[in-house]
Amino acid sequence: MTETFDRDLSRRRFLTATGAAAAAAAGGGGLAACAGGGPQPAASAPPSSAPQPSAAALGPAGTGTAAPSAASDPTGPGLAPGGPAAAVTHGPRDRSRIALTFHLGPHEAGQDLALAHRLLADAAQLSVPITVFAVGQWLDGHRDLVPTILAAGNELANHTHTHPTLTALPADQVAAEIAGCRDVLARLAPTQGRYFRPSGTSTATPLILAEAGAAGYRTVVDFDVDPLDYTSPGADAVVARIRADTRPGSIVSLHFGYPGTVSAFPRIVANLRTAGLTPVRVHDLLI
């Protein structure tokens, strides 16, 4: 078991960009970008053709430092406009902590909201805090779920407002997606929303990092363990992949609305604890 957890693998999958038109319709399509498409290389356009950060991200005279404005002043905990955010894929490797993160929005919970309640109940019963990256528009329409998420000491974070493929959008739309969810979280859960995770990509581009920083985020949270649970491989496969890939400091990517994931959760926790690893919120992993 110890040798297994020392393996540092990555099953990261990139999702097929659907284009700006599909991104604009993502409010009705939910988290399809999380669960759809095949492997996709990271977007890496040459500097001459790469999208440029918006004026809000560049700040005065294009200095790279965001200029605070009344329209973009963040209200969440510790958020302040600034330069580009930093991307993290894991926490410190010298501590026996890991973070279980879950995506929540229409594609997941919309299929069967009972699965979300079951997973939250299991997490509470097992005393396992999780970090929930929520889609703002969906969460705003299901605000009664917020107290349930937070009651057991879980953490809410930003996963864009409508869940488009961010790499397919220009700077102003990326900024709107980040700020939209930020503002929903500030209204529904004022003590939450410290972190941002982009949708439709596993790697934040320089543009995304710039707009996240302009929206007040210092940290964009990626992950180093991806069991591909959104492909519905079954509970056994999800358990085995997490057991094989997780090591101290790991951030695990999971999804609410898949029966295999929910069924696997107690075994995932048991395996982590057997290996001497303690699940904590992202905030507690990174501080």
Secondary structure, 3 states (H helix, E strand, C coil): CHHHHCCCCCCCCCCCCCHHHHHHCHHHHCCHHHHCCCCCCCCCCCCCCCCCCCHHHHCHHHCCCCCCCCCCCCCCCCCCCCCCCEEECECCCCCCEEEEEEEECCCCCCCCHHHHHHHHHHHHHCCCCCEEEECHHHHHHCCCHHHHHHHCCCEEEECCCCCCCHHHCCHHHHHHHHHHHHHHHHHHCCCCCCCECCCCCCCCCHHHHHHHHHCCCCEEECCCECCCHHHCCCHHHHHHHHHHHCCCCEEEEEECCCHHHHHHHHHHHHHHHHCCCEEECHHHHHC
